[in-house]
Amino acid sequence: MLAAGPTTIHALPRTRRHRSVFQALRREIMLGEIEPGAILLELELAARFQCSQSTIREALLLLQEEGVVQRLGHRGTRVSDLTRDEAVEMLRLRRDMECRAARRTFERRGSDLLPALRAQYASMETAAIGGDEYALAEADREFHRRLFAEAKLPSLEPLLLRCLSHNHRFKMQESRGRGDLRHTAERHLAIIEAVERRDSAGLASALAHHVATIFNEGPPLINPNEPIAGGP
């Protein structure tokens, strides 16, 4: 259900209002406060956020790009479903992309990759200590985006980000606050260590295990030893 009460964004510059709406709705969808299948109506959202329908429309288009909503024309916008089958395929696709990109990670000298990853890890630790699962997921997303960017495959970044959003949403709604946030942050240390060594094979191995064991408890959704598509 939508949260009660208006959320005013008039103080923001006009060009940033839709980003504010987008971030507010994205957080609620990712955390399950707006449930899968819920219908989002532009008029209702405009009243809630005290802004124009065009601002709402721009925000919903950004959410559609991430795959967390589906636009239904005059019938409104529907929050996308979460299924285990789709989660498994998204994980497999993400794992293959990240592991293949790892082969290209260290082709360039003088990169600021390591400081950038350490900064995002510090943000994850801060979020974990504060119990903010959404902020941790956002830092996690930027960690993996920055690592992938080193491979210089910009046309694939939107696909990776869509997979990451789906992975995080599925994990947060399956765990429902039961996860160990400190452990979630610390799982990135093996990736950082491989980057420190400039070890492409070690990085691919760390990423494969990291993605397969997205849940801190229980069996992996995909086999960590499953061959990577298109290569060893």
Buried (B, 14 or more C-beta within 10 A) or exposed (E): EBEEEEBEBEEBEEEEBBBBBBEBBBBBBBBBEBEBEBEBBBEEBBEBBEBBEEBBBBBBBBBBBBBBBEBEEEEBBBBBEBEEEBBEBBBBBBBBBBBBBBBBBBEEEEBEBEEBBBBBBEBBBBBBEEEBBBBBBBBBBBBBBBBBBBBEBEEEBEBBBBBBBBBBBBBBBBBEEEBEBEEBBBBBEBBBEBBEEEBBEBBBBBBBBBBBBBBBEEEBBBEEEEEBEEEE
